[in-house]
């Protein structure tokens, strides 16, 4: 009985701290079980994700060496004919490769758009490799380039203020100095236009998210896309490149009409003279 009374106080009551200790012990057991369950899942998922990324980067490295290193260097450090790609980001690579501007056969002041040489998987692999070298702007997500709920009127104002000087008021493109030109935006996807604003390819300045916010970029996208579907109630659009083309067509048309009138008058005058003789 002395052993029992030593373990349990008189009256069958436990020590006041026993309840607190029991609660803490239960919390520790539950926390350990939860950590074991969730920790094992995340631990197994993380290596698989990193393994996929490593494989993508390795594939990108091989594609870069085979298609790009001749100009940009084996470590993308740049050469005398092509700039360094360290820090340009995945968005710059995706824009250049998806539009067919890169890989280029030979460097020039402006790389023309052409069918891409690499498929989508290969493009993303090269982009992942370049991003691993020094970070930079990432490829925008589908939500970032979505024009749902965008402000079309504000997009028009922003485009005219920041883009129309080079790309024309409707994105038809135009000539620049030193053999460069602003390409038309009629074939560019929303992702490519967004990436161009982020990275500033060739002669284009960089419009980062501080200069033009992501919401404003979406507004600009909505305007560019809307111009592609605008009807022409007045007839031919003449490329929609402004009054220069319209004036030239009017001048040539009037000149042709005057030549026809002059030929008709000359022919009629010659016929009348012959009849009188």
C-alpha beads as a LAMMPS data file, in Angstrom:
LAMMPS data file: protein, C-alpha beads

277 atoms
276 bonds

1 atom types
1 bond types

-500.0 500.0 xlo xhi
-500.0 500.0 ylo yhi
-500.0 500.0 zlo zhi

Masses

1 110.0

Atoms # bond

1 1 1 0.000 0.000 0.000
2 1 1 2.884 2.343 0.671
3 1 1 3.998 1.983 -2.993
4 1 1 0.515 2.780 -4.280
5 1 1 0.082 5.775 -1.982
6 1 1 3.468 7.032 -3.116
7 1 1 2.326 7.021 -6.754
8 1 1 -1.139 8.431 -6.273
9 1 1 -2.016 11.200 -3.847
10 1 1 -4.673 10.747 -1.166
11 1 1 -8.223 10.889 -2.358
12 1 1 -7.366 9.401 -5.805
13 1 1 -6.528 12.831 -7.320
14 1 1 -3.681 13.346 -9.799
15 1 1 -1.096 16.080 -9.593
16 1 1 -2.337 19.395 -11.191
17 1 1 0.491 19.334 -13.745
18 1 1 -0.426 15.875 -14.988
19 1 1 -3.238 17.167 -17.223
20 1 1 -1.016 19.771 -18.842
21 1 1 1.708 17.200 -19.412
22 1 1 -0.797 14.829 -20.994
23 1 1 -2.065 17.518 -23.370
24 1 1 1.479 18.485 -24.398
25 1 1 2.341 14.835 -24.985
26 1 1 -0.731 14.436 -27.218
27 1 1 0.176 17.526 -29.244
28 1 1 3.707 16.273 -29.717
29 1 1 2.469 12.905 -30.943
30 1 1 -0.007 14.500 -33.377
31 1 1 2.619 16.968 -34.667
32 1 1 5.157 14.225 -35.196
33 1 1 2.631 12.103 -37.076
34 1 1 1.544 15.034 -39.269
35 1 1 5.148 15.970 -39.995
36 1 1 5.997 12.416 -40.927
37 1 1 3.069 12.224 -43.336
38 1 1 3.480 15.620 -45.016
39 1 1 7.253 15.678 -44.828
40 1 1 7.625 12.385 -46.604
41 1 1 5.314 13.574 -49.428
42 1 1 7.137 16.861 -49.977
43 1 1 10.509 15.193 -49.682
44 1 1 9.585 12.726 -52.373
45 1 1 8.083 15.426 -54.604
46 1 1 11.006 17.866 -54.323
47 1 1 13.686 15.505 -55.652
48 1 1 11.462 14.515 -58.559
49 1 1 10.840 18.166 -59.472
50 1 1 14.502 19.076 -59.189
51 1 1 15.417 16.016 -61.233
52 1 1 13.031 17.088 -64.014
53 1 1 14.470 20.615 -63.948
54 1 1 18.039 19.303 -64.052
55 1 1 17.169 17.110 -67.013
56 1 1 15.565 20.071 -68.803
57 1 1 18.610 22.255 -68.128
58 1 1 20.958 19.543 -69.386
59 1 1 18.899 19.208 -72.562
60 1 1 18.976 22.970 -72.969
61 1 1 22.726 22.995 -72.521
62 1 1 23.174 20.444 -75.304
63 1 1 20.847 22.362 -77.637
64 1 1 22.645 25.613 -76.834
65 1 1 26.061 24.157 -77.639
66 1 1 24.765 22.726 -80.910
67 1 1 22.837 25.795 -82.109
68 1 1 23.959 28.925 -80.260
69 1 1 27.475 28.553 -78.850
70 1 1 29.187 29.382 -82.144
71 1 1 28.085 33.013 -81.743
72 1 1 27.323 33.411 -78.032
73 1 1 30.198 31.309 -76.650
74 1 1 30.226 27.926 -74.962
75 1 1 29.204 29.453 -71.624
76 1 1 26.869 32.072 -73.148
77 1 1 29.443 34.692 -72.175
78 1 1 29.188 36.456 -75.538
79 1 1 31.680 36.985 -78.339
80 1 1 32.634 39.715 -80.781
81 1 1 29.650 38.861 -82.975
82 1 1 26.937 38.201 -80.369
83 1 1 26.182 39.525 -76.864
84 1 1 26.299 37.674 -73.568
85 1 1 23.120 35.859 -72.579
86 1 1 23.869 35.695 -68.864
87 1 1 21.028 37.444 -67.058
88 1 1 18.751 37.974 -70.074
89 1 1 16.236 35.501 -68.659
90 1 1 13.981 32.805 -70.050
91 1 1 11.570 35.350 -71.553
92 1 1 14.224 36.744 -73.905
93 1 1 15.168 33.261 -75.099
94 1 1 11.548 32.256 -75.613
95 1 1 10.856 35.395 -77.659
96 1 1 13.903 35.063 -79.904
97 1 1 13.586 31.316 -80.487
98 1 1 9.787 31.069 -80.773
99 1 1 9.732 33.834 -83.413
100 1 1 12.486 32.120 -85.415
101 1 1 14.917 35.021 -85.005
102 1 1 17.316 32.664 -83.263
103 1 1 19.273 30.557 -83.959
104 1 1 20.441 32.872 -86.761
105 1 1 22.641 31.877 -89.678
106 1 1 24.542 35.140 -89.508
107 1 1 24.198 38.235 -87.293
108 1 1 22.611 41.405 -88.629
109 1 1 21.174 44.729 -87.457
110 1 1 17.688 43.223 -87.304
111 1 1 16.765 39.565 -87.236
112 1 1 13.670 38.864 -89.358
113 1 1 10.844 36.691 -88.148
114 1 1 10.766 33.211 -89.660
115 1 1 9.476 29.730 -88.798
116 1 1 11.136 28.533 -85.569
117 1 1 13.905 25.964 -85.836
118 1 1 13.327 24.450 -82.377
119 1 1 10.043 22.991 -81.173
120 1 1 8.294 24.124 -77.997
121 1 1 9.951 21.594 -75.699
122 1 1 13.408 22.435 -77.032
123 1 1 12.735 26.167 -76.718
124 1 1 11.734 25.816 -73.069
125 1 1 14.818 23.683 -72.419
126 1 1 17.181 26.335 -73.812
127 1 1 15.274 29.005 -71.857
128 1 1 15.680 26.992 -68.636
129 1 1 19.414 26.619 -69.270
130 1 1 19.947 30.355 -69.859
131 1 1 17.840 31.205 -66.808
132 1 1 19.994 28.890 -64.690
133 1 1 23.070 30.950 -65.605
134 1 1 21.915 34.262 -64.175
135 1 1 18.158 34.600 -63.733
136 1 1 16.279 37.346 -65.551
137 1 1 12.672 37.889 -66.686
138 1 1 10.654 34.689 -66.758
139 1 1 8.192 33.526 -69.411
140 1 1 4.790 35.076 -68.596
141 1 1 1.996 32.768 -67.573
142 1 1 -1.307 32.431 -69.397
143 1 1 -2.970 34.560 -66.713
144 1 1 -0.471 37.377 -67.267
145 1 1 -1.199 37.577 -71.003
146 1 1 -4.947 37.128 -70.707
147 1 1 -6.893 40.139 -72.007
148 1 1 -10.052 39.277 -70.090
149 1 1 -11.204 42.379 -68.244
150 1 1 -8.493 44.558 -69.820
151 1 1 -9.090 48.258 -70.509
152 1 1 -9.088 48.642 -74.295
153 1 1 -9.253 52.455 -74.262
154 1 1 -6.320 52.745 -71.878
155 1 1 -4.423 50.197 -73.947
156 1 1 -4.865 52.381 -77.027
157 1 1 -3.555 55.431 -75.163
158 1 1 -0.544 53.519 -73.853
159 1 1 0.237 52.026 -77.253
160 1 1 0.091 55.413 -78.990
161 1 1 2.281 56.983 -76.300
162 1 1 4.926 54.241 -76.052
163 1 1 4.793 52.055 -79.161
164 1 1 3.231 53.821 -82.146
165 1 1 6.371 55.836 -82.945
166 1 1 8.017 52.642 -84.185
167 1 1 5.281 50.066 -84.704
168 1 1 2.697 52.439 -86.234
169 1 1 -0.701 53.191 -84.711
170 1 1 -2.074 49.746 -85.536
171 1 1 1.076 47.680 -85.099
172 1 1 1.901 47.538 -88.820
173 1 1 5.616 48.192 -88.202
174 1 1 7.923 50.711 -89.791
175 1 1 11.490 51.567 -90.780
176 1 1 14.076 52.806 -88.269
177 1 1 17.622 54.133 -88.612
178 1 1 20.798 52.191 -89.478
179 1 1 18.975 49.476 -91.396
180 1 1 16.747 48.514 -88.479
181 1 1 12.990 48.326 -88.474
182 1 1 10.117 47.786 -86.078
183 1 1 8.427 44.540 -87.131
184 1 1 4.666 44.276 -87.549
185 1 1 2.752 42.814 -84.629
186 1 1 0.134 41.064 -86.738
187 1 1 1.741 37.617 -86.355
188 1 1 2.975 37.963 -82.781
189 1 1 1.218 36.050 -80.024
190 1 1 0.224 37.821 -76.774
191 1 1 3.061 35.991 -75.003
192 1 1 5.621 37.184 -77.543
193 1 1 4.420 40.799 -77.314
194 1 1 4.550 40.638 -73.508
195 1 1 8.058 39.146 -73.635
196 1 1 9.198 41.872 -76.036
197 1 1 8.042 44.539 -73.597
198 1 1 9.861 42.787 -70.754
199 1 1 13.162 42.216 -72.545
200 1 1 13.462 44.887 -75.252
201 1 1 14.779 42.896 -78.241
202 1 1 17.037 44.586 -80.808
203 1 1 16.258 48.338 -81.010
204 1 1 13.229 48.142 -78.731
205 1 1 13.587 49.649 -75.238
206 1 1 12.815 47.623 -72.126
207 1 1 9.419 48.287 -70.552
208 1 1 9.767 46.526 -67.209
209 1 1 6.940 46.137 -64.715
210 1 1 7.849 49.470 -63.116
211 1 1 7.703 51.451 -66.359
212 1 1 4.552 49.725 -67.606
213 1 1 2.728 47.666 -64.984
214 1 1 1.538 44.118 -65.739
215 1 1 -2.072 45.370 -65.860
216 1 1 -1.108 48.053 -68.386
217 1 1 0.712 45.455 -70.485
218 1 1 -2.514 43.478 -70.641
219 1 1 -4.348 46.634 -71.726
220 1 1 -1.837 47.115 -74.561
221 1 1 -2.283 43.485 -75.607
222 1 1 -6.038 43.961 -75.769
223 1 1 -5.623 46.951 -78.097
224 1 1 -3.149 45.207 -80.411
225 1 1 -5.418 42.178 -80.707
226 1 1 -8.485 44.379 -81.265
227 1 1 -6.849 46.158 -84.226
228 1 1 -6.532 42.834 -86.037
229 1 1 -10.292 42.375 -86.065
230 1 1 -11.307 45.959 -86.852
231 1 1 -13.501 46.103 -90.011
232 1 1 -12.821 48.476 -92.924
233 1 1 -16.148 50.145 -93.701
234 1 1 -14.472 52.585 -96.107
235 1 1 -12.995 49.913 -98.372
236 1 1 -9.376 48.822 -98.614
237 1 1 -7.312 49.426 -95.481
238 1 1 -4.101 50.131 -97.470
239 1 1 -2.129 48.435 -94.748
240 1 1 -3.430 50.859 -92.114
241 1 1 -0.108 52.602 -92.030
242 1 1 -1.425 56.130 -92.054
243 1 1 -1.954 59.112 -94.384
244 1 1 1.327 58.678 -96.292
245 1 1 0.113 55.565 -98.078
246 1 1 -3.362 56.976 -98.557
247 1 1 -1.939 60.196 -100.020
248 1 1 0.396 58.285 -102.323
249 1 1 -2.426 56.132 -103.660
250 1 1 -4.597 59.203 -104.201
251 1 1 -1.752 61.014 -105.996
252 1 1 -0.940 58.078 -108.275
253 1 1 -4.601 57.497 -108.999
254 1 1 -5.132 61.145 -109.927
255 1 1 -1.971 61.179 -112.031
256 1 1 -3.079 58.072 -113.927
257 1 1 -6.505 59.636 -114.523
258 1 1 -4.906 62.853 -115.880
259 1 1 -2.681 60.844 -118.231
260 1 1 -5.721 59.001 -119.576
261 1 1 -7.583 62.294 -120.077
262 1 1 -4.564 63.803 -121.865
263 1 1 -4.296 60.758 -124.156
264 1 1 -8.029 60.917 -124.912
265 1 1 -7.870 64.652 -125.730
266 1 1 -4.803 64.130 -127.944
267 1 1 -6.405 61.243 -129.778
268 1 1 -9.645 63.175 -130.284
269 1 1 -7.798 66.273 -131.500
270 1 1 -5.750 64.209 -133.969
271 1 1 -8.883 62.546 -135.328
272 1 1 -10.650 65.884 -135.801
273 1 1 -7.651 67.329 -137.642
274 1 1 -7.526 64.326 -139.959
275 1 1 -11.230 64.687 -140.764
276 1 1 -10.785 68.327 -141.690
277 1 1 -7.903 67.527 -144.055

Bonds

1 1 1 2
2 1 2 3
3 1 3 4
4 1 4 5
5 1 5 6
6 1 6 7
7 1 7 8
8 1 8 9
9 1 9 10
10 1 10 11
11 1 11 12
12 1 12 13
13 1 13 14
14 1 14 15
15 1 15 16
16 1 16 17
17 1 17 18
18 1 18 19
19 1 19 20
20 1 20 21
21 1 21 22
22 1 22 23
23 1 23 24
24 1 24 25
25 1 25 26
26 1 26 27
27 1 27 28
28 1 28 29
29 1 29 30
30 1 30 31
31 1 31 32
32 1 32 33
33 1 33 34
34 1 34 35
35 1 35 36
36 1 36 37
37 1 37 38
38 1 38 39
39 1 39 40
40 1 40 41
41 1 41 42
42 1 42 43
43 1 43 44
44 1 44 45
45 1 45 46
46 1 46 47
47 1 47 48
48 1 48 49
49 1 49 50
50 1 50 51
51 1 51 52
52 1 52 53
53 1 53 54
54 1 54 55
55 1 55 56
56 1 56 57
57 1 57 58
58 1 58 59
59 1 59 60
60 1 60 61
61 1 61 62
62 1 62 63
63 1 63 64
64 1 64 65
65 1 65 66
66 1 66 67
67 1 67 68
68 1 68 69
69 1 69 70
70 1 70 71
71 1 71 72
72 1 72 73
73 1 73 74
74 1 74 75
75 1 75 76
76 1 76 77
77 1 77 78
78 1 78 79
79 1 79 80
80 1 80 81
81 1 81 82
82 1 82 83
83 1 83 84
84 1 84 85
85 1 85 86
86 1 86 87
87 1 87 88
88 1 88 89
89 1 89 90
90 1 90 91
91 1 91 92
92 1 92 93
93 1 93 94
94 1 94 95
95 1 95 96
96 1 96 97
97 1 97 98
98 1 98 99
99 1 99 100
100 1 100 101
101 1 101 102
102 1 102 103
103 1 103 104
104 1 104 105
105 1 105 106
106 1 106 107
107 1 107 108
108 1 108 109
109 1 109 110
110 1 110 111
111 1 111 112
112 1 112 113
113 1 113 114
114 1 114 115
115 1 115 116
116 1 116 117
117 1 117 118
118 1 118 119
119 1 119 120
120 1 120 121
121 1 121 122
122 1 122 123
123 1 123 124
124 1 124 125
125 1 125 126
126 1 126 127
127 1 127 128
128 1 128 129
129 1 129 130
130 1 130 131
131 1 131 132
132 1 132 133
133 1 133 134
134 1 134 135
135 1 135 136
136 1 136 137
137 1 137 138
138 1 138 139
139 1 139 140
140 1 140 141
141 1 141 142
142 1 142 143
143 1 143 144
144 1 144 145
145 1 145 146
146 1 146 147
147 1 147 148
148 1 148 149
149 1 149 150
150 1 150 151
151 1 151 152
152 1 152 153
153 1 153 154
154 1 154 155
155 1 155 156
156 1 156 157
157 1 157 158
158 1 158 159
159 1 159 160
160 1 160 161
161 1 161 162
162 1 162 163
163 1 163 164
164 1 164 165
165 1 165 166
166 1 166 167
167 1 167 168
168 1 168 169
169 1 169 170
170 1 170 171
171 1 171 172
172 1 172 173
173 1 173 174
174 1 174 175
175 1 175 176
176 1 176 177
177 1 177 178
178 1 178 179
179 1 179 180
180 1 180 181
181 1 181 182
182 1 182 183
183 1 183 184
184 1 184 185
185 1 185 186
186 1 186 187
187 1 187 188
188 1 188 189
189 1 189 190
190 1 190 191
191 1 191 192
192 1 192 193
193 1 193 194
194 1 194 195
195 1 195 196
196 1 196 197
197 1 197 198
198 1 198 199
199 1 199 200
200 1 200 201
201 1 201 202
202 1 202 203
203 1 203 204
204 1 204 205
205 1 205 206
206 1 206 207
207 1 207 208
208 1 208 209
209 1 209 210
210 1 210 211
211 1 211 212
212 1 212 213
213 1 213 214
214 1 214 215
215 1 215 216
216 1 216 217
217 1 217 218
218 1 218 219
219 1 219 220
220 1 220 221
221 1 221 222
222 1 222 223
223 1 223 224
224 1 224 225
225 1 225 226
226 1 226 227
227 1 227 228
228 1 228 229
229 1 229 230
230 1 230 231
231 1 231 232
232 1 232 233
233 1 233 234
234 1 234 235
235 1 235 236
236 1 236 237
237 1 237 238
238 1 238 239
239 1 239 240
240 1 240 241
241 1 241 242
242 1 242 243
243 1 243 244
244 1 244 245
245 1 245 246
246 1 246 247
247 1 247 248
248 1 248 249
249 1 249 250
250 1 250 251
251 1 251 252
252 1 252 253
253 1 253 254
254 1 254 255
255 1 255 256
256 1 256 257
257 1 257 258
258 1 258 259
259 1 259 260
260 1 260 261
261 1 261 262
262 1 262 263
263 1 263 264
264 1 264 265
265 1 265 266
266 1 266 267
267 1 267 268
268 1 268 269
269 1 269 270
270 1 270 271
271 1 271 272
272 1 272 273
273 1 273 274
274 1 274 275
275 1 275 276
276 1 276 277
